[in-house]
Amino acid sequence: METSLTALRSRPRTLIVCALIVLAAFTAEARRWTGSNPPPSQARSSLPTRAVLTETVKSLIPMPPNTPSAHASTLASVPGGMLAFWWAGSRESGPDVKVYASRWTNGKWTAPWEVASRESLAKALGFGVRRIGNPVAWTAPDGRVHLYVVATGLGGWAASRIVHLISSDAGASFETRRMLPLSPLFNTSVLVRTSPVALADGGWWLPLYFEIGIKYPMLMAFDHKGEPTRVGRIGERMSTLQPAIVRVSPTEVRAWMRDASGEQRVQQAVSRDDGASWEDLPALDLSSHNTSLAVIRLTSGELLMLHNHVGTDDSSRSTLRLSISKDGQVWRTIGDIADGKNGDEFSYPTMQQVGQELHITYTHQRQAIAHHTYHIATGESI
């Protein structure tokens, strides 16, 4: 393991000691992982084809009754369909917020069902849960669905922990496995938002981010049985979060991040040794006014990004843009899948490719979760 998970479970006696330990631990981790960076990679040759996307479905996922607010969807493929998870309730951080799920099967979404609540998590964990938030889902090679849910005890989101739940019946029911051991600061201030990444051995990476005072992206590795094996930091910036991680070759991995700095651009980092060390790269020429984004690599090899484009008179989340790239550096706009007036919100996107279909979900006006599907074909050279 890169960082001992047993050591992370220890709890120092004072907040000052805890803060010193967590900052020292992750600073040392980052320095060790990024000890000597190789020269920047050369541009790759052009791909012979490009993806051509044709929208086939556009709808809203059914919401549970009496839940005027909904946000932060995630997708997981299961036999015979797709699962969507999100939180919904009266408002963000409200005591009635719960995580819900719906199944996409035979071209439509089922009625939603409850997956987790403050009460159910508190009962399983043995201590109080004040609020719950972002879910992230992953289907392992053995068919079990792993769900990671942000939860807090005291304080706000900066006091968050991550609860790990597992389903052995394709999402119909979940059991609470553990609280992930992530931070010596009372195991708090680490959250999830973006999709996991498959590993060759059947395991996966779970993207994470630390958020208390400073912000930085992280990842936790799991083996094929769903057991955590190591945790580490991505790069050295202190104002980026919610990394979208994509493997672009057997050894090279890219990460694109939400930007909480004054630069207001999509930030990025690269690993050339399969995630063992990371190098911060200059920001892309794409706006990121502190908003989440999603990136996937299509089977054609090209990269797709869903991000909030910000124009001169736009709010930061009123336009959700789909862009494509062959090298992760130069991005071309495909189109805006949601474009509203100033003050509208279309945000927190997620994507999955299933065969020749692309599934997209995102927050629609903080009131529902929107779903689009696209048929993927190939066309002329970029």
C-alpha positions in Angstrom: 0.0 0.0 0.0 1.2 3.5 -0.7 -0.3 4.8 2.5 -1.1 2.5 5.4 -4.8 2.2 6.0 -4.3 0.9 9.5 -2.4 4.0 10.4 -5.1 6.2 9.0 -7.6 4.8 11.5 -5.7 6.3 14.5 -7.3 9.3 16.1 -4.9 12.0 17.7 -6.1 13.8 20.8 -6.3 17.3 19.5 -7.5 19.0 16.3 -4.1 20.7 16.0 -2.2 17.5 16.1 -4.6 15.9 13.6 -4.3 18.8 11.2 -0.5 18.6 11.3 -0.5 14.9 10.8 -2.9 14.9 7.8 -1.0 17.8 6.1 2.4 16.2 6.7 1.2 12.8 5.5 -0.3 13.9 2.3 2.5 16.4 1.6 5.0 13.6 2.0 2.9 11.3 -0.1 2.7 13.8 -2.9 6.4 14.5 -2.8 7.3 10.8 -2.9 4.9 10.1 -5.7 6.2 13.0 -7.8 9.8 12.7 -6.9 11.3 13.0 -10.5 8.9 13.8 -13.2 9.8 12.7 -16.8 9.6 15.3 -19.6 6.1 16.1 -20.9 4.7 13.5 -23.3 4.7 14.2 -27.0 1.5 14.7 -28.9 0.0 11.5 -30.3 -0.7 10.9 -33.9 -4.2 11.7 -35.1 -6.9 9.1 -34.7 -8.3 8.1 -38.1 -12.0 8.5 -37.1 -14.1 10.5 -34.7 -17.2 9.7 -32.8 -20.5 10.9 -34.2 -23.3 11.1 -31.6 -27.0 11.0 -32.4 -29.4 11.7 -29.6 -32.0 8.9 -29.2 -33.6 9.5 -25.8 -34.1 12.6 -23.6 -36.1 12.4 -20.4 -36.2 13.0 -16.7 -35.8 10.2 -14.3 -38.9 9.7 -12.1 -38.5 11.4 -8.7 -39.8 10.2 -5.3 -42.8 12.1 -4.0 -42.3 15.2 -1.9 -38.7 15.7 -2.9 -38.4 19.1 -4.6 -34.6 19.0 -4.7 -32.4 16.4 -6.5 -28.7 16.4 -7.3 -25.4 14.5 -7.9 -26.4 11.5 -10.0 -24.1 8.5 -10.8 -24.5 5.5 -13.1 -23.7 1.8 -12.9 -24.2 -0.9 -15.6 -25.9 -4.1 -14.4 -27.2 -7.1 -16.4 -30.2 -6.1 -18.4 -29.9 -2.4 -17.9 -28.5 0.6 -16.0 -28.8 1.9 -12.5 -28.9 5.6 -11.6 -28.4 6.8 -8.1 -28.8 10.4 -6.7 -29.8 12.2 -3.6 -33.1 13.9 -3.1 -35.1 15.8 -0.4 -36.4 19.2 0.5 -32.9 20.8 0.0 -29.2 20.1 0.1 -28.1 19.1 3.6 -31.7 18.7 4.6 -32.5 16.1 7.3 -34.9 14.4 4.9 -32.3 13.9 2.1 -31.9 10.2 1.0 -30.1 8.4 -1.7 -32.5 6.9 -4.3 -32.1 4.6 -7.3 -33.9 3.8 -10.5 -33.3 1.1 -13.2 -33.2 1.8 -16.9 -34.7 -1.2 -18.6 -36.6 -1.7 -21.9 -36.1 1.9 -22.8 -37.6 3.5 -19.6 -36.8 4.3 -16.0 -38.6 2.4 -13.2 -40.1 4.1 -10.2 -37.4 5.1 -7.7 -36.6 3.3 -4.5 -34.8 4.3 -1.4 -31.3 3.1 -0.9 -29.9 5.0 2.1 -30.9 7.6 4.7 -29.5 9.2 7.7 -31.4 6.7 9.9 -30.3 3.6 7.9 -26.7 4.5 7.9 -26.6 5.5 11.5 -28.2 2.2 12.5 -25.6 0.2 10.4 -22.6 2.3 11.6 -23.6 2.6 15.3 -23.3 6.4 15.5 -25.3 9.4 14.4 -25.3 10.7 10.9 -26.3 14.4 10.4 -26.5 14.6 6.6 -25.8 12.6 3.5 -24.8 13.7 0.0 -23.1 12.6 -3.1 -23.3 8.9 -4.1 -20.8 7.2 -6.5 -21.5 3.7 -7.9 -19.4 0.9 -9.4 -20.2 -2.5 -10.7 -17.4 -5.0 -10.0 -16.5 -7.9 -12.3 -18.3 -10.3 -9.9 -21.5 -8.4 -10.5 -21.7 -6.8 -7.1 -22.6 -3.1 -7.1 -20.5 -0.9 -4.8 -22.0 2.4 -3.7 -20.0 5.1 -1.9 -22.0 7.8 -0.1 -20.8 11.0 1.5 -22.1 11.4 5.1 -21.3 13.7 8.0 -21.6 13.7 11.8 -21.1 17.2 13.1 -20.3 20.1 10.9 -20.7 20.7 7.2 -19.4 19.0 4.1 -15.8 19.6 5.2 -16.5 17.1 8.0 -17.6 14.4 5.6 -16.8 10.7 5.7 -17.4 8.1 3.0 -19.7 5.1 3.6 -19.2 2.0 1.5 -22.3 -0.1 0.7 -22.5 -3.3 -1.4 -25.4 -4.9 -3.3 -25.4 -8.6 -4.4 -28.8 -8.3 -6.1 -28.1 -5.7 -8.9 -29.0 -2.8 -6.6 -32.3 -4.0 -5.2 -30.9 -3.9 -1.7 -27.6 -2.8 -0.1 -25.7 -3.7 3.1 -23.3 -1.2 4.7 -19.8 -2.6 4.6 -17.6 0.1 6.3 -16.6 3.7 6.7 -13.6 4.1 4.4 -10.4 4.8 6.3 -9.1 7.9 4.5 -7.9 10.7 6.8 -6.2 10.9 10.2 -8.2 14.1 10.8 -10.9 12.1 12.6 -11.3 10.3 9.3 -13.2 13.4 7.9 -13.1 15.9 5.1 -12.8 13.4 2.2 -15.7 13.2 -0.3 -16.6 11.5 -3.6 -18.2 12.7 -6.8 -16.8 11.2 -10.0 -16.8 7.8 -11.5 -14.4 5.0 -10.6 -11.8 3.6 -13.0 -11.3 -0.1 -13.8 -8.0 -1.8 -13.2 -6.6 -4.7 -15.2 -6.6 -7.1 -12.2 -10.4 -6.6 -11.6 -9.9 -3.9 -9.0 -10.7 -0.2 -9.4 -9.7 3.3 -8.5 -12.2 5.5 -6.6 -11.6 9.2 -7.2 -11.7 11.3 -4.0 -11.1 14.8 -2.9 -10.0 16.5 0.4 -11.8 19.6 1.4 -11.1 21.5 4.6 -9.4 24.9 4.1 -7.4 23.6 1.2 -8.7 21.3 -1.6 -6.9 18.6 -3.5 -7.7 15.5 -5.5 -7.0 11.9 -4.4 -7.7 8.3 -5.3 -8.1 5.1 -3.4 -7.3 1.7 -4.9 -9.5 -1.4 -4.3 -8.6 -5.0 -5.2 -10.9 -7.3 -7.1 -12.7 -8.2 -3.8 -13.6 -4.6 -3.1 -11.0 -4.2 -0.3 -9.1 -0.9 -0.2 -5.3 -1.3 -0.7 -3.9 2.2 -0.9 -4.7 5.9 -0.9 -2.8 8.8 -2.4 -2.9 12.4 -3.6 -3.0 13.6 -7.2 -0.6 16.4 -7.9 0.3 19.2 -5.5 -2.3 21.9 -6.2 -4.4 23.1 -3.3 -7.5 24.4 -5.0 -8.7 21.5 -7.2 -11.3 18.8 -6.5 -13.6 16.2 -7.9 -11.1 14.5 -10.3 -12.3 12.8 -13.4 -9.8 10.1 -14.1 -9.2 8.3 -17.4 -6.6 5.7 -18.5 -5.3 6.6 -21.9 -2.6 3.9 -22.3 -1.3 0.9 -20.2 0.9 3.3 -18.3 -0.5 6.8 -18.8 -3.5 8.1 -16.7 -5.0 11.6 -17.0 -7.1 13.5 -14.5 -9.2 16.6 -15.1 -10.4 18.6 -12.1 -12.9 21.2 -10.9 -11.2 24.5 -10.3 -11.8 26.4 -7.0 -9.1 29.0 -7.7 -9.2 32.4 -9.4 -7.9 30.8 -12.6 -11.4 29.4 -13.4 -10.1 26.8 -15.9 -10.3 23.1 -16.1 -7.2 21.8 -14.3 -5.4 18.7 -15.2 -2.7 16.2 -14.1 -0.9 13.2 -15.7 0.6 10.0 -14.4 3.0 8.2 -16.7 3.6 5.2 -14.3 0.1 3.9 -13.9 -0.9 6.2 -11.0 2.2 5.8 -8.9 3.2 9.5 -9.4 1.4 12.5 -10.7 2.5 15.7 -12.4 0.3 18.9 -12.5 -0.2 20.2 -16.0 -1.2 23.8 -17.2 -4.9 24.4 -17.1 -6.9 23.8 -20.3 -8.5 26.6 -22.2 -11.9 25.5 -20.9 -13.8 27.4 -18.3 -14.5 25.8 -14.8 -16.1 28.3 -12.4 -15.9 25.8 -9.5 -18.2 23.2 -11.2 -18.0 19.4 -11.5 -17.2 17.7 -14.9 -17.1 14.2 -16.4 -14.7 12.6 -18.8 -14.6 9.2 -20.4 -12.6 7.4 -23.1 -14.7 6.0 -25.8 -13.9 2.6 -27.3 -12.7 4.5 -30.4 -9.9 6.0 -28.2 -11.3 9.5 -28.2 -12.0 11.4 -25.0 -15.4 13.0 -24.2 -15.9 15.7 -21.6 -19.1 17.1 -20.2 -18.5 20.5 -18.6 -20.2 23.8 -17.7 -19.2 26.3 -20.4 -19.4 29.9 -19.1 -20.1 32.7 -21.6 -19.9 36.4 -21.1 -23.4 36.8 -19.5 -23.9 33.2 -18.3 -24.0 31.8 -14.8 -21.5 29.1 -14.1 -24.0 26.2 -14.5 -26.5 27.3 -17.1 -24.8 25.6 -20.1 -23.7 22.0 -20.2 -21.3 21.4 -23.1 -20.0 18.2 -24.7 -16.5 18.4 -26.0 -14.2 15.8 -27.7 -10.4 15.4 -27.9 -8.0 12.9 -29.4 -5.1 13.8 -27.0 -6.7 15.4 -23.9 -5.1 18.8 -24.7 -7.1 20.2 -27.6 -10.9 19.9 -27.3 -13.5 20.5 -29.9 -17.1 21.4 -29.1 -19.7 18.8 -30.2 -22.7 20.7 -28.8 -24.5 21.9 -25.8 -26.8 19.3 -24.4 -28.5 21.8 -22.0 -28.5 25.5 -22.5 -30.6 27.9 -20.4 -30.8 31.4 -19.2 -28.7 33.0 -16.5 -29.6 31.4 -13.2 -30.6 28.0 -14.6 -28.7 24.9 -13.5 -27.6 21.9 -15.5 -24.7 20.4 -13.6 -22.9 17.5 -12.1 -22.8 15.3 -15.2 -21.8 11.6 -15.4 -21.4 9.4 -18.5 -21.1 5.7 -19.4 -20.6 4.0 -22.7 -22.5 0.7 -23.1 -21.8 -0.9 -26.5 -22.7 1.7 -29.1 -24.7 3.7 -26.6 -23.7 6.7 -24.5 -25.7 7.4 -21.4 -25.6 10.8 -19.7 -27.2 12.0 -16.6 -27.0 15.4 -14.9 -28.8 17.6 -12.4 -31.7 19.4 -14.0 -32.6 22.8 -12.3 -31.8 21.2 -8.9 -35.3 19.6 -9.2 -34.7 16.3 -11.1 -32.1 14.2 -12.8 -32.1 14.4 -16.6 -31.1 11.4 -18.8 -29.9 11.5 -22.5 -28.8 8.6 -24.6 -26.8 8.8 -27.8 -26.0 6.3 -30.6 -22.2 6.3 -31.2 -21.0 5.9 -34.8 -17.7 6.8 -36.5 -17.2 9.5 -39.1 -14.5 11.6 -40.8 -11.1 12.4 -39.4 -10.9 15.2 -36.9 
